[in-house]
Amino acid sequence: MRKVNLRMNEQRKYEVIKKIVETNGNKKRAAVELDLSIRQINRLIAGYKAYGKEFFMHGNRSKIPQNKISYELKQKIIELYETKYFDCNFTFFRELLLEHENINISLPTIISIMYEENIVSPRSHRITKRRIREQLKAKEISAKKKSEKVDIKLKQLSLEFAHPTQPRSKYFGEELQMDGCLHRWFDGIKTTLHAVIDDATGQVVGAYFDKEETLNGYYNITKQILMNYGIPTKIKTDNRTVFAYKRKNSPSDEDDVLTQYGYACKQLGIEIETSSVPEFKARIERVFQTFQNRLPKLFELNGIHTIEEANKYISKYLKNFNKQFALPINNTKSVFTNQLEEEKTNLILSILSNRIINSGHSIQYHNKSYKTIDKNGNTIYYGKGTKCIVIKTFDNKLYASIENELFELEEIPIREEISKNFDEVKEIKIIKRNIPNMLHPWRAKSFNEFIAKQAYRQSA
């Protein structure tokens, strides 16, 4: 016979039932003592007579459960996390195990395995870290009492983030939160991810990578919004960097991003609100944490090393991201209006710069000289000192607004490409230019009034 070791509650049942059988004791007293029914007492008596002491030991004692994870699989999971996925939180780690390692395991099991190894998620909550520290401290005290040498340390600690809970907007498109995040997104290189999120649904409606936080980055995500959804009601953003930034020693209005982006929003009828307080746009701040945790690892696994590759990837990734983390749009009324065509969007997302016609009847722009061409392809000359606005559209076309007339700009080469005297010259046909209709926002008076108002607000 094998040795039978009973636990405390099992041993008590055994002793009471044994006494009843040996002394023909009172079953009702035993039922009260063990808090069981008479029927259960009879079952225990029958079991004792048939199997003896062994009957009171649980049948699954010392048996390995069929669904228990093997030691080898545990070690593999720990090794994968410490070597390949160490910067992922446990939820994301589980998704990567299933997608890339073909290991299907529940999140509670992963958490249990990690805590056994004193591995803490980089996004763990403060209360979790406190609890783990207390457990480790208790182990250290216990080990010292037994004079054992142990090295108990947390293998990973996370930074603490705190964003206050805020009520969501009621409608989709009522409020968007926009910002840029400088981070080492791939290959250890710092680049900026520009992103915009809808406050009502949590849908990320635009994302774009650039080397720095730039007007080009914000124009790109704005174009994504206008083309895919339409015109929102309000945009909340940061005023610590580009949105309230004008370079010192640079009088050019094209360097003043708040002027350029703010003027584009004015044309579209979008209210733009800025603040330097992070809680002012907590939802976009929080989503950047999720991106920082997931995107660098996904870029590494997908072999992405350039900004161009990153922008192609994130345009597809946002669909899955929104499906996983955002609320469905269908359940929220949309207040986006007038989904724009690409041509009109390119015209609105322009960079406007004040210029003066020089003595050569040309316009100087970015160290190059340009002449003005009308719709019929004819060169139009204006006198020296004439004020104009140079318009650089989102698709890099150049126009000039002069005295409420719109012209296309054509670069004047430094040297003639063809000699009229020595080269064969083909007959040049005059081509009609496709110049868009003059828009009121491109008139000098409207733009200059906006600049003056911006300058007054910044100085106040």
N, C-alpha and C positions, 0 to 999 in steps of 0.2 A: 504493500500500500504506500502511496505517495504521502508525503508530509502535508498536513492541512494547516495553513495559517489563516485564521479568521480575523476580520477586522472587528472593531469594538462593537458595532451594532449587530454584526453577525454572531459574535461570541455570546452576546446577551441573549439573543433568540435561542441559540443552541442550548445554553444552560437552563433556560426556563422550560423548554420543551423536554429536555432530558429529565428534568426533575418531575415533570408531569407523568412521563412514561414510567419512570422508576418507582414513583410513590403513588401513582394513580390519583394525581392532584386535581384541583378544581380548574376546569377549562375556562370558566367565566373570569376567574381571578387572573389567569394568564392573558386572556384577551384584553382586560383592562390594563394590565401591566405593559403589554407590548403595543397597545393601541391598535389592535386588529380585531377582525370579526371572528366569531366561532368557526365559521367555514374555513378561514385562513389558518386557525389553530389546528383544525383537523387535517388540513393539507400538510402543515409542517410536521405533525405527529407521524403521518403516513410516510413522509419523506425521510424522517429520522429513522423509522423502523426499517425502511428499505435500503438506505445508503449510509446512514450513520452521520458522523460529523461533516463529511464531505458535501452533503446535501445543502448545507447552509452557506457554502462558498458560491459566489456568482459564477455562472457557467462560462462567461467570457474572460474570466481572470487569466492573465498571462497570454492571451491570444492576441495576435496582431490583427487589427481591423483591416478589412479588404480595401478600404478607401484611404488608408494611411499612406502619406508620401514617403517614398524610400529615402534613405540616407543619401544615396548618390544624387537623387534629383534635388534634394535640399542643398547639397554642396554646390551643385551646378548653378542653381538659382543665385546663391550667395556670391559665387565666383563671377557670374555674369553681371550682377549689380556692381560689385566692387571694381571690376575691370572695364566694363563697357557702358553700363547705364548708371554710373554712380551719381550723376547730376540730375536724375529724374525723380519726381515724386512717385509714390508707390502705385497710384492709379495709372499714371502714364507708363510706368514700368510694366504693369500687368498687360496693358495694350501692346507694348513692344514685344513682350515675351510671346504673345499669341501670334502677332503678325510676322515677326522675324525669326523666332526660335521654335515656333510650333509647340509651345508649352501652354496648355490651357489650365489655369489654376485660379482659384478665387482670390479676391482682394483680402479678405480676413486671414486667409492662410498665408499669403505673402507677408502681411503685417506681422503675424505671429512668428514667422521664420526670421524676419529682420530684427524684431525686438529680442529674440533669443540670442542674436549675435550683437546686441547693443547698437544696431544700425538705426539711425533716426532719419526720417525723410527730410530733405532740404526745405520742405514747406510744412513741417509739422507745427501744430499749434503750441502756444506757450504752456498750456495745461499739460499737454503730452510730454513736453520736455521736462517739466517740473516733476511729473510722476516717474519718468524713467530715471532722473537724477536721484530721486529718493530711493528707488529700488536699488540702484547701484551703490548708493551710500550704505544701505542696509547690508548688502552683500560684502562690502569692504569691512564693516564692523564685525560681521559674523566670521569672516576669514581671519581677522586679526585675533579674535578670541580663540580660534582654533590653531593659531600660529601658522597659518598657511600663507604662502606667497601667491598673490593674485595680481593680475594687471587688468583692472576693470575700467574701461574708458568708453565714453560715447564715441563711436566711430565717425559721426557726422553731426554737426550742429547747423542750424539754419538761422538766417537773419529774421528778425521779427518785423512783420508788417502789420499795420493797423489802418483800416479804412472804415469810417463810420457807416452804418447802414442808412441808406437814403431811400425815400419813396421813388418809384419809377414814374416817368411821365405817362400820361394816359394813352397818347396816340403815337403810332409809328411815324417818325419824321417830325415830331413836335420839337424834339431837342436832340442834337448830335453832340458828342464830346470828341474833341480832336486833339492830338498831341503827337510829338515825336519822341522816340526812345533811342538813345545812343547806347549801344551794347556790342559785345563781341559775338555777333550772330554766326559767323563762320570763319574758319581758319585763324581764329584769334585776332581778326581785324575788326576794329571798331567802325561800325556803320550805323546809320539811323533808320529805324523803321517808323514811317509816318502811318498813322492809323486813325480811323474814325469809327465810333460805335454809336448805335442808336440807344438812347436811354430807356425807352419803353420796352424793347424786346431783348436788348443785349446783342443784337445782330451787328457783327463787324461789317460795315458797308463799304469799306475801302481800306487798302493797305498798299504801301509802296516803299521800297528801299532806296536810299540815296547815301552818298558819302557823308553828308552832313544834313543838319536840319535846314532845309532850303524851301524857297518859294516853289521851285519845281516839284518838290515832293508833295507839298500841300495842294498844288494845282492838279497833280496826277490823281490824288485820292478824291479831290472835288469832282474831277471829270468822271471818275467811276460812279460817284453818287448821282450826278446829273444824268448820265447815260443809262444807268441801271434802275434808278428809282425816281428821280425827279428833283424838284427844288424843295429842300427842308425849310422849316420855319425859323429855327434858331441853331446857331453853332456856338458851343462853349469851347474855349481853348486857352492856352497859356499866354501870358504877356511878359514872362520873364526872359524869353529868348527872341525868336524871330518876329513874333507878332507885335512887339513893342520895341523893335530894335532898328536903329538907324546908325549906320557906321559913322564914327567920328572922321572928320577930314574928308567926307564924301558928300558933297551937296546934291548928288544925283537922286532924284525921286525913285528911280528904278531899284536902288539899294534899300529903300524903305519898304520892307515886306508888308507891314501893317497897312500902308497906303495902297499897295498894289492889290493885296488879297481883300482888304476892306472895301476897295472900290469895286472889285468884281462882285462881292456880296451885295453891295449897294445896287448894282445893276439888276441882280437877281431878286432883290427884295428879301434877302436873308439877314436876320438880326445876328450880329456877331458880338459875343460877350466874352471878356477876358478877365483873368485873375491869376495872381501868383500863388494862391493857396491850393495845394494838391487836392484837398477835400472838395474843392469847387467842381472838379471833374473826376470824382473817385472811380467811376466805372471804367474809364479808359486807363487810369493808373492800374487798376486791378487786372485788366485784361493783358497788360504788358507783362505782369508777373507770370501769367500762364504762357504767354508767347516765349518769354525768356527760359522757362522750364522745358518747353517742348521743341521750339524751332531749331535751336543749335544742334540738338541730337538728331532731329529729322534731316537737317541739312547734311550732317555728317554721314548718316546712313544712306542718303540718296546721292552722295557725291557732288554736292553743290558748293562751288568755290567762288562764284562771282555774283555781283549785284544783279546782272541780267538774268542769270539762272535762278536767283532767289526770287526775283519779281515774277518770273514765269511760274514758279512752284507755288508761291503764296496765293496767286489768283485762283488756282484750283483748290488749294488747301482750305481756303475760307469757306467753301461750300460744306465740307465735312466738319469744320470747326463749328460753324453756326448750327449745323444739325445736332451736334453733340452738346453744345453749351448754351445756345440761345433759345429764347422762347419762340414758338411758331408765329410767323407774321400773320397768318390767317385769322388768328384769334384777336388781333388788334387792328382797329381801324387805322388806315393810312391817311396822313394829311400831306404827303408829298404831292406837289403839283407840277404839271407841265414837264413831263419827261422830254428832255431836249435832244435834238439831232446833233450829230457830231460836228457839223460845220458851224452851227451856232455856238456850240460849247467852246470850240477852238477860238472863236472870235471874242467871247466873253472873258475867257481865261487868258487875257493878254497882259503884257508888260508895257506900260505907257511911260514915255519919257519926254520932257520938254526940251526942245531944241530951237536953234536960231539959224536961219539961212545965212551962209557965209558969203564972202566976197566972190567966190567962184560959183555962186548960184546953186550950191549943193548943200547937202545935209551931212554933217559928220556924226557917225554912230559907230561906237566900238572900234575906233581907229580906222574906219573905212569911210569913203565918200560915196554918197548916193545921189542919184537924180530922180526927179519925180516924173512918173509916167501916168497919163490919163487912160481912160477906157479904150480909146482908139489907138493906143500905142505911141502917142506923140509925147515928146518931152516938153514939160511945162516949166518955165523959169520964173522965179520970184526974186524980188530985189533983196539986197543985203539987209539983214536985221529983221526980216519977217519971222514972226514967231510961229512955231508949229509943234505938233505932238507926233512923235514916232511911236507906232503901234507894232509890237512884236507879238504875233498870235501864238497860241499854244503849239501849233504845228510849224512854227518858225518862219512864217511869212511876214514880210515887212510892208507896212503902209505908213503914209503920212497924212495927218489931218491939218489942212492949211485953209484958214478962212472958211470953215465949214464945208470944204471940199475934200474928198478922199482920193489919194493917189497911191499907186504902187511904187515901191522904191526899187531901183535897179542900181547895182553896184557899178561905180566908175572904175575901170581897171587902171592900174598905175601905168601900164604900157600897152599899146595896141597889140592885139593878137595877130592881126593880118595887116600887111602893108598894101596900100592902094596902088603903089608904084611898082612893086616887085612880085606880089603874090596874085594868084588868080582869085578874083573876087566874084562870088555869086550874087545874083540879085537878091536883095534883102526884102522879104515881104513883111509888111506891117501887120502884126497880129493883134486882134482886139484882146484887151486884158479883162480877165474876170475879176473885177473889183466889186466887193460887196457894197450894198446900199449903205449910205452914211447913217450911222447910228448916233442918237443923241448923246450917249455916254462918251463918245469919242470927240465931242466938241470941246475945244480948249477951255471955254468958260466953265463948263460943268466939272471938268477934271481939276482945274485950278482952285475952284471953290472948295472941293473936297479936300485938297491938299492943305489949304489954309485952315480949314476946320480941324483936320488931324493935328496940325502943328500947334494949334491953340489948346487942344485937349492934352497933348503931351507936355506942354509947358505949364498947364494949370496944376 
